[in-house]
């Protein structure tokens, strides 16, 4: 049975491609996707990501404690950090184009991204003690608060809301793309990466948009479940939420680092 009426599912999360979801079929005797099932799997992936991050983070600190040499600590986790980033990106691409494999690869993706985030967090923690735990609790707190507000109907996703978030996310992506290209020439976009008021304001804006993307993801999953998507799409939906959640964490970490550098 083809999933019904998926054409309205517009979101700025690239993994939530409406054509991909519309083409999924429910095999005879196969269960269908539910919101609660997706929430449960998101929780599992969050735990796996925390475990992966904890491993890299702990390895870094153990080497640092033993050697008292930050360079040695960086070297000890560099393969885990950047290997996790590259392998996680490749895994995400595979899942995005092959949603049916999500039950197998989505947990792997969570661990790989956790390894990457653990390394990035350790680097940040060395410079600004306490910043990683603050970013973690803020990210999980925002996730929980937004989910509660969405389920309670306090936050409603209208077409105007979707269009605004979609446009803002595209603008942020464009700015980051330009910044990435300029970095090859030793240049950067002025102010937005600094710890001045403009840089902090930009980070606050990006955190807000990333949070709104989470709400869009919740809405998309809710609508997808109502169209009778196959059971494996719960893992795909959880994977897509984690993509946004990882982005939110990095932006919160960046914001906190900017704030602490002003002290």
C-alpha positions in Angstrom: 0.0 0.0 0.0 1.4 3.4 -0.9 1.6 6.0 1.8 -1.1 8.5 1.4 -1.1 12.2 0.9 2.6 12.9 1.6 2.9 15.8 -0.7 2.2 18.3 2.0 5.2 17.3 4.1 7.6 20.1 3.5 10.5 20.6 5.9 14.0 22.1 5.9 15.5 18.8 7.1 17.1 17.3 4.0 16.5 13.8 5.3 12.8 14.4 5.3 12.4 14.3 1.5 8.7 14.2 0.7 9.2 12.1 -2.4 11.2 9.5 -0.5 8.5 9.2 2.1 5.7 9.1 -0.5 7.4 6.2 -2.3 7.5 3.9 0.7 5.2 0.9 0.8 3.8 -1.2 3.7 4.2 -4.9 3.0 1.4 -7.3 3.9 1.5 -8.1 7.6 4.0 -5.3 8.3 3.3 -2.8 11.1 3.0 0.9 10.5 4.9 3.8 11.9 3.8 5.5 15.1 4.8 8.7 16.8 5.6 6.9 20.1 7.7 4.3 18.3 9.7 7.1 16.7 10.1 8.9 20.1 11.4 5.6 21.6 13.9 5.1 18.9 15.1 8.7 19.1 15.7 8.1 22.8 17.8 5.0 22.0 19.8 6.9 19.4 20.4 9.8 21.9 21.7 7.3 24.4 24.0 5.7 21.9 25.3 9.1 20.8 26.0 10.0 24.5 27.9 6.7 24.9 30.0 7.4 21.8 30.7 10.9 22.9 31.6 9.8 26.4 34.1 7.3 25.0 36.0 9.9 23.0 35.7 12.5 25.8 37.0 10.1 28.5 39.8 8.9 26.3 40.9 12.5 25.7 40.9 13.3 29.4 42.6 10.1 30.5 45.5 10.8 28.1 45.6 14.5 29.2 45.7 13.5 32.8 48.5 10.9 32.2 50.7 13.0 30.0 49.7 16.6 30.9 50.2 17.2 27.2 47.2 18.6 25.2 48.9 17.7 21.9 49.1 14.0 23.0 45.5 14.1 24.1 44.4 15.6 20.7 46.4 12.9 18.9 44.9 10.1 20.9 41.3 11.0 19.8 41.9 12.6 16.4 41.2 9.4 14.5 38.0 8.8 16.6 36.9 12.4 16.1 37.4 12.9 12.4 36.9 9.2 11.6 33.5 9.5 13.3 32.7 12.7 11.4 33.6 11.2 8.0 32.0 7.8 8.6 29.0 9.4 10.1 28.5 11.6 7.1 28.8 8.6 4.7 26.4 6.6 6.9 23.9 9.5 6.8 24.0 9.7 3.0 23.3 5.9 2.8 20.4 6.2 5.2 19.0 9.2 3.4 18.9 7.4 0.0 18.0 3.9 1.5 15.5 4.5 4.3 14.8 0.8 4.5 18.3 0.2 6.0 17.7 2.7 8.8 17.0 0.1 11.5 20.5 -1.2 11.0 22.5 2.0 10.2 20.7 4.6 12.3 22.1 3.3 15.6 25.6 3.2 13.9 25.2 6.8 12.8 24.4 7.8 16.3 27.5 6.2 17.7 29.7 7.7 15.0 28.4 11.2 15.4 28.8 10.7 19.2 32.5 10.0 18.7 32.9 13.1 16.7 30.9 15.3 19.1 32.9 13.9 22.0 36.1 14.9 20.5 34.9 18.4 19.6 33.5 18.7 23.2 36.8 17.7 24.7 38.6 20.4 22.7 36.1 23.0 23.8 36.2 21.8 27.4 40.0 22.2 27.6 39.7 25.8 26.7 36.4 26.6 28.6 35.9 24.1 31.5 32.2 23.2 32.0 31.1 24.3 28.5 30.4 20.8 27.2 28.1 19.7 30.0 26.3 23.0 29.8 25.7 22.5 26.0 24.6 18.9 26.6 22.0 19.8 29.2 20.7 22.8 27.3 20.3 20.7 24.1 18.5 17.9 25.9 16.4 20.5 27.8 15.4 22.3 24.6 14.5 18.9 23.0 12.3 17.9 25.9 10.6 21.3 26.2 9.8 21.6 22.5 8.5 18.0 22.4 6.2 18.7 25.4 5.0 22.0 23.9 4.4 20.4 20.6 2.4 17.5 22.0 0.4 19.9 24.2 -0.5 22.0 21.2 1.3 25.1 22.5 3.4 25.3 19.4 1.5 24.9 16.1 3.2 24.4 12.8 1.4 26.5 10.2 2.4 26.9 6.5 3.8 30.3 7.4 5.9 28.8 10.1 7.2 26.2 7.7 8.1 28.8 5.0 9.9 31.0 7.5 12.0 28.2 9.0 12.7 26.8 5.5 13.9 30.2 4.3 16.0 30.9 7.4 17.7 27.5 7.4 18.5 28.0 3.7 20.0 31.4 4.5 22.2 29.9 7.3 23.4 27.1 5.1 24.3 29.7 2.4 26.3 31.8 4.9 28.1 28.7 6.2 28.9 27.6 2.7 30.4 31.0 1.8 32.4 30.9 5.1 33.7 27.5 4.2 34.8 28.6 0.7 36.5 31.7 2.1 38.4 29.6 4.6 40.4 28.1 1.8 41.7 31.6 1.0 42.5 32.5 4.6 39.4 34.7 4.9 36.2 34.6 6.9 32.9 36.5 7.0 33.5 39.4 9.4 31.9 39.6 12.9 29.6 36.5 12.9 32.3 34.1 14.1 33.6 36.5 16.7 32.6 36.9 20.4 31.2 40.4 19.9 27.6 41.3 20.0 27.1 40.6 16.3 28.7 37.1 16.6 26.6 36.3 19.7 23.5 37.6 18.1 24.1 35.4 15.0 24.7 32.3 17.2 21.5 33.0 19.1 19.6 33.3 15.8 21.0 30.0 14.5 20.2 28.2 17.8 16.6 29.5 17.5 16.3 28.3 13.9 17.8 24.9 14.8 15.2 24.6 17.6 12.4 25.5 15.2 13.7 22.8 12.9 13.2 20.3 15.7 9.5 21.4 15.9 9.3 20.9 12.1 10.7 17.4 12.5 8.1 16.6 15.2 5.3 17.8 12.9 6.6 15.9 10.0 6.8 12.7 12.0 3.3 13.2 13.3 2.0 13.7 9.8 4.0 10.8 8.4 2.6 8.4 11.0 -0.9 9.4 10.0 -0.3 8.4 6.4 0.5 4.8 7.4 4.3 4.7 6.8 6.0 1.3 7.3 7.4 0.5 10.7 11.1 0.9 9.6 10.4 4.5 9.0 10.4 5.1 12.8 14.1 4.6 12.7 14.4 6.9 9.7 12.4 9.5 11.5 14.5 9.2 14.6 17.6 9.5 12.5 16.3 12.7 10.9 15.6 14.2 14.3 19.1 13.3 15.4 20.6 15.2 12.4 18.9 18.3 13.7 19.7 17.6 17.3 23.5 17.3 16.5 23.3 20.6 14.7 21.6 22.2 17.6 24.2 20.9 20.1 27.1 22.3 18.0 25.5 25.7 17.7 24.8 25.8 21.4 28.4 24.8 22.1 29.6 27.5 19.8 27.4 30.1 21.5 28.6 29.2 25.0 32.2 29.4 23.9 31.6 32.9 22.5 30.0 34.0 25.8 32.7 32.5 27.9 35.5 34.1 25.8 34.1 37.5 26.8 34.8 37.0 30.5 
